[in-house]
Amino acid sequence: MYGDNDPHASAVSPPGLLQQLGRSWWLFVVYGLVAIVFGVLAMMKPAAAVIALTWIFGLMALVEGIFAAIALVRGGEGVSRGWQALYALASLAVGVLTLVNPLATAGVLVFFLAAWLIVGGLYRIVFAIRVREAIRGEWLLVLSGLLAIVLGVLFAMHPLAGIAVTGIWIGIGALLHGALQLFAGFKLRRFAPG
């Protein structure tokens, strides 16, 4: 049994969850490395990083709108045609506007980024509390969550204070996130079966 061999395991900890996470330890490492590379690039060219992210968002919205329009023409998607048309038009409009003026869209996206950071930070804190008896170093997850919340609040308070500053903060956040992902991945590796 899991708890018999591991002195760090707790009767409360779900061994299935840890083994499942242990099987995917390498994904944490890959995500960590990608985040670190992105963080370095974002700090070297912060405004370009924000514009590039905005462009990617616009392209995704445009593609989503095209697929939604195709589904609307085909029919039979299980959603009313009115809602599907609204979604297709909204996706196409956001995609086109973003690709035409990514700088203006970046200002709006800062609000979404702020909300995402706050929700993500709260999630990490809750996750750390849930697995605190099963792993060591859970305080790093809490710290990561607190940093994300603080960053989210700062973005919400000063959304247009500078795209370059936002890019630098995104770079720093990506570096911290990447380092924590690497740490978590190598910690979870010990739970990998076989």
KEKE-3310 file (N, C-alpha, C; in steps of 0.2 Angstrom, whole numbers, plus 5000, padded with zeros to 4 digits):
npx = (5004:5002:5004:5012:5026:5030:5036:5032:5019:5002:4987:4977:4980:4976:4982:4980:4978:4991:4999:4994:4998:5011:5014:5014:5024:5034:5027:5026:5039:5042:5032:5037:5050:5047:5040:5050:5059:5050:5048:5061:5062:5052:5056:5067:5061:5049:5037:5035:5032:5020:5012:5013:5007:4994:4991:4991:4980:4970:4971:4967:4954:4948:4950:4942:4930:4928:4927:4915:4906:4906:4901:4888:4882:4882:4874:4864:4872:4868:4865:4856:4853:4853:4861:4873:4876:4878:4889:4898:4899:4903:4916:4922:4922:4930:4942:4946:4946:4956:4967:4969:4971:4981:4987:4977:4968:4977:4977:4964:4965:4973:4965:4958:4969:4972:4961:4963:4975:4972:4962:4969:4979:4972:4968:4980:4983:4973:4975:4988:4985:4976:4985:4995:4999:5004:5014:5031:5036:5025:5023:5029:5020:5010:5016:5018:5005:5001:5009:5004:4991:4994:5000:4990:4981:4988:4989:4975:4973:4981:4979:4983:4995:5007:5012:5024:5029:5020:5023:5036:5033:5025:5035:5043:5034:5032:5045:5046:5035:5039:5050:5044:5036:5045:5051:5040:5038:5049:5048:5036:5040:5045:5034:5030:5025:5034)
npy = (4994:5012:5021:5013:5012:5025:5038:5051:5051:5052:5047:5053:5058:5057:5043:5039:5051:5057:5047:5048:5061:5060:5052:5061:5069:5074:5083:5094:5098:5101:5111:5121:5123:5129:5140:5147:5150:5158:5169:5174:5179:5188:5198:5203:5209:5217:5224:5219:5206:5207:5212:5201:5191:5196:5196:5182:5179:5186:5179:5166:5169:5173:5161:5152:5159:5157:5143:5141:5148:5139:5128:5133:5134:5121:5115:5107:5106:5105:5117:5132:5140:5154:5158:5152:5159:5172:5169:5165:5177:5186:5181:5182:5196:5200:5194:5200:5214:5213:5209:5220:5231:5228:5234:5242:5232:5225:5233:5230:5217:5216:5217:5205:5197:5200:5195:5182:5179:5181:5172:5160:5161:5160:5147:5139:5141:5135:5122:5119:5119:5107:5097:5097:5089:5078:5081:5089:5106:5113:5126:5134:5133:5140:5152:5155:5156:5168:5177:5178:5182:5195:5201:5201:5210:5221:5223:5225:5237:5246:5246:5252:5257:5255:5246:5240:5239:5229:5219:5216:5212:5201:5193:5191:5185:5173:5167:5165:5156:5146:5141:5136:5127:5118:5114:5108:5097:5089:5086:5079:5068:5057:5050:5044:5029:5013)
npz = (5000:4997:5008:5017:5013:5011:5021:5021:5017:5020:5029:5025:5013:4995:4987:4974:4967:4968:4962:4949:4946:4947:4936:4926:4928:4920:4911:4919:4920:4906:4904:4913:4907:4895:4900:4906:4895:4888:4897:4898:4885:4885:4894:4888:4876:4880:4876:4863:4867:4873:4862:4854:4861:4861:4847:4845:4853:4846:4833:4837:4841:4829:4821:4829:4827:4813:4813:4821:4812:4802:4808:4811:4798:4794:4804:4817:4829:4842:4849:4849:4834:4834:4846:4841:4830:4836:4844:4834:4826:4836:4839:4827:4826:4837:4834:4822:4825:4835:4827:4819:4827:4838:4849:4856:4860:4868:4880:4885:4887:4897:4909:4908:4910:4923:4930:4927:4933:4947:4949:4946:4956:4968:4966:4966:4979:4986:4981:4986:5000:5000:4997:5006:5016:5010:5002:5002:5004:5000:5003:4993:4983:4988:4989:4976:4972:4980:4974:4961:4963:4969:4958:4949:4955:4954:4940:4938:4944:4937:4923:4910:4912:4905:4892:4890:4903:4908:4900:4905:4918:4915:4909:4921:4929:4921:4922:4936:4937:4929:4935:4947:4942:4937:4949:4955:4946:4947:4960:4960:4953:4960:4964:4953:4945:4945)
capx = (5000:5006:5007:5017:5032:5032:5035:5029:5012:4997:4981:4972:4982:4974:4987:4978:4980:4998:5002:4992:5002:5018:5015:5014:5029:5038:5024:5027:5045:5041:5029:5042:5055:5043:5038:5056:5061:5045:5050:5067:5061:5047:5060:5071:5057:5042:5031:5034:5029:5013:5009:5013:5002:4988:4990:4989:4973:4966:4971:4963:4947:4946:4949:4936:4924:4927:4924:4908:4902:4905:4896:4882:4880:4881:4868:4864:4877:4865:4865:4852:4856:4854:4867:4878:4877:4880:4896:4902:4900:4908:4923:4925:4923:4936:4948:4948:4948:4963:4973:4969:4973:4983:4989:4971:4966:4981:4974:4958:4967:4976:4960:4957:4975:4972:4956:4966:4980:4969:4959:4975:4983:4968:4968:4986:4983:4968:4978:4993:4982:4974:4990:5000:5001:5006:5021:5034:5037:5019:5023:5031:5014:5006:5019:5016:4998:5001:5012:4999:4986:4997:5001:4983:4978:4992:4986:4968:4973:4984:4979:4986:5001:5012:5012:5031:5029:5016:5028:5042:5030:5023:5041:5045:5029:5033:5051:5044:5030:5043:5054:5040:5034:5051:5052:5035:5039:5054:5046:5031:5043:5046:5027:5029:5025:5039)
capy = (5000:5018:5024:5009:5013:5032:5041:5057:5050:5053:5043:5058:5060:5052:5040:5039:5058:5058:5043:5051:5067:5057:5049:5067:5074:5077:5088:5100:5101:5104:5118:5125:5126:5134:5147:5151:5153:5164:5174:5178:5183:5194:5203:5206:5213:5217:5227:5214:5200:5208:5212:5195:5187:5199:5194:5175:5179:5188:5174:5161:5171:5173:5154:5150:5162:5153:5136:5142:5149:5133:5124:5136:5132:5114:5114:5100:5106:5105:5124:5136:5144:5161:5158:5150:5165:5177:5167:5166:5185:5189:5178:5185:5203:5201:5192:5205:5220:5212:5209:5226:5235:5224:5238:5244:5226:5223:5236:5227:5210:5216:5216:5198:5194:5201:5191:5175:5178:5181:5165:5155:5161:5156:5139:5136:5141:5129:5115:5118:5117:5101:5092:5099:5083:5073:5084:5095:5112:5116:5134:5137:5134:5146:5158:5156:5159:5174:5182:5178:5187:5202:5203:5202:5216:5227:5224:5228:5244:5250:5242:5255:5260:5254:5239:5237:5236:5223:5213:5214:5208:5194:5189:5189:5180:5167:5165:5162:5151:5141:5138:5133:5121:5113:5111:5103:5092:5085:5083:5074:5062:5052:5047:5040:5021:5010)
capz = (5000:4997:5015:5020:5010:5011:5027:5020:5015:5025:5028:5022:5006:4990:4983:4967:4964:4968:4957:4943:4945:4946:4929:4922:4931:4915:4909:4923:4918:4900:4905:4916:4903:4890:4903:4907:4889:4886:4902:4896:4879:4886:4897:4883:4872:4883:4872:4858:4869:4874:4856:4851:4864:4859:4841:4846:4855:4840:4828:4840:4841:4822:4819:4832:4824:4807:4814:4823:4807:4798:4811:4810:4791:4794:4808:4821:4834:4849:4851:4845:4829:4836:4850:4838:4826:4840:4845:4828:4825:4842:4839:4821:4827:4842:4830:4817:4829:4838:4822:4816:4832:4844:4855:4860:4863:4874:4886:4887:4889:4904:4913:4908:4913:4930:4933:4927:4938:4953:4950:4946:4962:4973:4964:4968:4986:4988:4979:4991:5006:4999:4996:5011:5020:5005:4999:5006:5000:4998:5004:4987:4979:4991:4987:4969:4972:4982:4969:4955:4966:4969:4951:4946:4958:4951:4933:4938:4947:4933:4916:4905:4915:4901:4889:4891:4910:4908:4897:4909:4923:4912:4909:4928:4931:4918:4925:4943:4936:4926:4940:4952:4938:4937:4955:4956:4942:4950:4966:4958:4949:4965:4964:4947:4946:4942)
cpx = (5004:5008:5012:5024:5035:5031:5032:5021:5008:4991:4976:4973:4979:4980:4986:4980:4987:5002:5000:4997:5009:5019:5016:5019:5033:5034:5025:5034:5045:5038:5034:5047:5053:5042:5045:5059:5057:5047:5056:5066:5056:5051:5064:5067:5050:5036:5030:5030:5022:5009:5008:5008:4995:4986:4988:4982:4969:4965:4967:4956:4944:4945:4943:4930:4923:4924:4917:4904:4901:4900:4889:4879:4878:4875:4869:4870:4874:4864:4860:4856:4857:4860:4873:4880:4880:4888:4900:4904:4904:4915:4926:4927:4929:4942:4950:4950:4955:4968:4974:4973:4975:4984:4983:4968:4970:4979:4968:4960:4970:4971:4958:4963:4975:4967:4959:4971:4977:4966:4964:4978:4979:4968:4974:4986:4979:4972:4984:4990:4979:4979:4996:5003:5004:5013:5024:5035:5031:5019:5025:5025:5010:5009:5018:5009:4997:5004:5008:4994:4988:4998:4995:4980:4981:4990:4979:4968:4976:4985:4983:4992:5007:5012:5019:5032:5026:5020:5033:5039:5028:5030:5044:5040:5030:5040:5049:5040:5034:5047:5050:5037:5039:5052:5047:5036:5044:5052:5041:5034:5044:5039:5026:5029:5031:5045)
cpy = (5006:5020:5020:5010:5021:5036:5048:5057:5051:5049:5047:5059:5055:5049:5040:5046:5059:5053:5046:5057:5065:5054:5055:5072:5078:5083:5095:5103:5104:5111:5123:5128:5131:5140:5151:5154:5159:5170:5178:5182:5189:5199:5206:5211:5213:5219:5222:5208:5201:5209:5205:5190:5190:5196:5186:5175:5180:5182:5168:5162:5171:5165:5151:5152:5158:5146:5136:5144:5143:5128:5126:5134:5125:5112:5108:5100:5106:5112:5128:5140:5151:5162:5156:5156:5170:5175:5168:5173:5188:5187:5181:5192:5204:5199:5197:5211:5219:5212:5216:5231:5231:5228:5240:5237:5224:5226:5233:5220:5210:5215:5208:5194:5194:5196:5184:5174:5178:5174:5160:5155:5158:5149:5136:5136:5135:5122:5114:5116:5109:5095:5093:5093:5078:5075:5089:5100:5115:5124:5137:5138:5139:5152:5160:5159:5166:5179:5183:5183:5194:5205:5205:5208:5222:5228:5227:5235:5249:5247:5245:5259:5259:5247:5236:5235:5230:5217:5211:5210:5201:5190:5187:5184:5173:5164:5161:5156:5145:5137:5134:5126:5116:5110:5106:5097:5087:5082:5078:5067:5056:5048:5043:5033:5019:5014)
cpz = (5000:5003:5018:5019:5011:5017:5027:5018:5021:5024:5025:5015:5001:4986:4976:4963:4963:4963:4950:4941:4944:4939:4925:4924:4925:4911:4912:4921:4911:4900:4908:4912:4898:4893:4904:4901:4887:4891:4900:4890:4880:4890:4893:4878:4875:4879:4866:4860:4870:4867:4853:4854:4862:4852:4841:4848:4849:4835:4831:4840:4834:4820:4823:4829:4817:4808:4817:4817:4802:4801:4811:4803:4791:4798:4812:4826:4841:4852:4847:4840:4830:4841:4846:4833:4830:4842:4839:4826:4830:4841:4833:4822:4831:4838:4826:4820:4832:4833:4819:4821:4839:4850:4859:4863:4869:4880:4889:4890:4896:4909:4914:4911:4920:4933:4933:4932:4945:4954:4950:4953:4968:4972:4967:4976:4989:4987:4984:4998:5006:4999:5001:5015:5016:5002:5004:5001:4997:4999:4998:4982:4982:4989:4980:4968:4974:4977:4963:4957:4966:4962:4947:4948:4955:4944:4933:4940:4941:4926:4911:4907:4910:4898:4890:4898:4911:4905:4901:4915:4921:4911:4916:4930:4928:4920:4932:4942:4933:4931:4945:4948:4938:4943:4957:4952:4945:4956:4965:4955:4954:4966:4958:4948:4942:4940)
residu = (MET:TYR:GLY:ASP:ASN:ASP:PRO:HIS:ALA:SER:ALA:VAL:SER:PRO:PRO:GLY:LEU:LEU:GLN:GLN:LEU:GLY:ARG:SER:TRP:TRP:LEU:PHE:VAL:VAL:TYR:GLY:LEU:VAL:ALA:ILE:VAL:PHE:GLY:VAL:LEU:ALA:MET:MET:LYS:PRO:ALA:ALA:ALA:VAL:ILE:ALA:LEU:THR:TRP:ILE:PHE:GLY:LEU:MET:ALA:LEU:VAL:GLU:GLY:ILE:PHE:ALA:ALA:ILE:ALA:LEU:VAL:ARG:GLY:GLY:GLU:GLY:VAL:SER:ARG:GLY:TRP:GLN:ALA:LEU:TYR:ALA:LEU:ALA:SER:LEU:ALA:VAL:GLY:VAL:LEU:THR:LEU:VAL:ASN:PRO:LEU:ALA:THR:ALA:GLY:VAL:LEU:VAL:PHE:PHE:LEU:ALA:ALA:TRP:LEU:ILE:VAL:GLY:GLY:LEU:TYR:ARG:ILE:VAL:PHE:ALA:ILE:ARG:VAL:ARG:GLU:ALA:ILE:ARG:GLY:GLU:TRP:LEU:LEU:VAL:LEU:SER:GLY:LEU:LEU:ALA:ILE:VAL:LEU:GLY:VAL:LEU:PHE:ALA:MET:HIS:PRO:LEU:ALA:GLY:ILE:ALA:VAL:THR:GLY:ILE:TRP:ILE:GLY:ILE:GLY:ALA:LEU:LEU:HIS:GLY:ALA:LEU:GLN:LEU:PHE:ALA:GLY:PHE:LYS:LEU:ARG:ARG:PHE:ALA:PRO:GLY)
# end
